[in-house]
Amino acid sequence: MRYKVSVLVTGIGLLLTCGVAHAQTADNGGDANRSEKLVGQEMTITGCLQKEPKEKNEYLITGEDGKTWGLKSSSVKLNEHLNHKVTVTGKVTKEEHGKEAGDLNVNNLQMVSHSCQ
């Protein structure tokens, strides 16, 4: 009888351990899916337009939420708005990397102010 109880307790312990491990995996997967869902979505960000010093033809904008995004565009002349406060709209092309929240391919830009203040 003791042997059966011991096997039963061990079996229950194993099931609980697997359940916890599965729950942790599902939690982490949710974060990955959330960032993947941003790719392809349209976003609008208002902030100061800066030149990315490390990459040619890439710009940076830090939004009002403090997140910095890498910007590129083949249709909007971003260089004409350096050090201006602007609102950009575009599709997310890359999820979070390095210090950036992600990258945007800008398809629209609206001038907010000629200065970043």
C-alpha positions as CSV (number, residue, x, y, z in Angstrom):
1,M,0.0,0.0,0.0
2,R,2.9,2.4,0.8
3,Y,4.4,1.9,-2.6
4,K,1.1,2.8,-4.4
5,V,0.8,6.0,-2.3
6,S,4.4,6.9,-3.0
7,V,3.9,6.4,-6.8
8,L,0.7,8.5,-6.6
9,V,2.4,11.4,-4.8
10,T,5.4,11.3,-7.2
11,G,3.0,11.3,-10.2
12,I,1.1,14.3,-8.8
13,G,4.4,16.2,-8.1
14,L,5.5,15.5,-11.7
15,L,2.2,16.8,-13.1
16,L,2.4,20.0,-11.1
17,T,6.0,20.6,-12.1
18,C,5.1,20.1,-15.8
19,G,2.1,22.4,-15.4
20,V,4.3,25.2,-14.0
21,A,6.9,24.8,-16.7
22,H,4.2,24.9,-19.4
23,A,2.7,28.1,-17.8
24,Q,6.1,29.8,-17.8
25,T,6.7,28.9,-21.5
26,A,3.2,30.2,-22.5
27,D,4.0,33.5,-20.7
28,N,7.3,34.0,-22.5
29,G,5.6,33.1,-25.8
30,G,3.0,35.8,-25.3
31,D,5.7,38.5,-25.1
32,A,7.4,37.2,-28.3
33,N,4.0,37.1,-30.1
34,R,3.2,40.7,-28.9
35,S,6.4,42.1,-30.5
36,E,6.0,40.0,-33.6
37,K,2.5,41.4,-34.0
38,L,3.9,45.0,-34.2
39,V,5.8,44.1,-37.4
40,G,3.6,45.2,-40.3
41,Q,1.3,47.4,-38.2
42,E,1.0,51.1,-38.8
43,M,2.2,53.4,-36.0
44,T,2.1,57.2,-35.5
45,I,4.9,58.8,-33.4
46,T,5.4,62.5,-32.5
47,G,8.9,63.6,-31.5
48,C,12.2,65.3,-32.6
49,L,13.7,64.0,-35.8
50,Q,17.4,63.2,-35.5
51,K,20.0,61.7,-37.9
52,E,21.2,58.2,-37.0
53,P,25.0,58.7,-36.9
54,K,25.8,55.0,-37.5
55,E,23.7,54.2,-40.5
56,K,23.4,56.1,-43.8
57,N,19.8,57.1,-44.7
58,E,18.4,56.3,-41.3
59,Y,16.9,58.7,-38.9
60,L,15.7,58.5,-35.3
61,I,12.7,59.8,-33.5
62,T,12.0,59.6,-29.7
63,G,8.3,59.6,-29.0
64,E,6.5,61.2,-26.1
65,D,6.6,57.9,-24.4
66,G,10.4,57.9,-24.4
67,K,10.8,55.1,-27.0
68,T,13.2,55.7,-29.8
69,W,12.4,54.4,-33.3
70,G,14.6,54.0,-36.4
71,L,13.1,55.7,-39.5
72,K,13.6,55.1,-43.2
73,S,11.5,56.3,-46.1
74,S,11.7,56.2,-49.9
75,S,8.7,58.5,-50.3
76,V,9.2,61.2,-47.5
77,K,12.3,63.4,-47.4
78,L,13.2,63.0,-43.8
79,N,16.5,65.0,-44.1
80,E,14.4,68.2,-44.8
81,H,13.0,67.9,-41.2
82,L,16.1,67.3,-39.1
83,N,15.8,68.8,-35.6
84,H,12.1,69.6,-36.2
85,K,9.3,68.2,-34.0
86,V,7.2,66.1,-36.4
87,T,4.5,63.4,-36.4
88,V,5.4,60.4,-38.6
89,T,3.2,57.5,-39.6
90,G,4.5,54.3,-41.1
91,K,4.7,50.5,-40.9
92,V,6.8,48.7,-38.3
93,T,9.5,46.8,-40.3
94,K,11.6,45.5,-37.4
95,E,10.9,44.7,-33.8
96,E,12.9,45.9,-30.8
97,H,16.7,45.8,-31.3
98,G,19.5,47.5,-29.4
99,K,18.3,50.7,-27.9
100,E,15.5,51.1,-30.4
101,A,11.9,50.1,-29.9
102,G,11.9,49.1,-33.6
103,D,12.1,50.4,-37.1
104,L,9.4,52.3,-39.1
105,N,9.1,52.7,-42.9
106,V,7.6,56.2,-42.9
107,N,4.9,57.0,-45.5
108,N,3.6,60.3,-44.0
109,L,5.2,63.2,-42.1
110,Q,3.5,66.2,-40.6
111,M,5.4,69.2,-39.2
112,V,4.6,70.1,-35.6
113,S,7.3,72.7,-35.0
114,H,10.5,74.0,-36.5
115,S,12.3,73.3,-33.2
116,C,12.3,70.3,-30.9
117,Q,11.0,72.2,-27.9
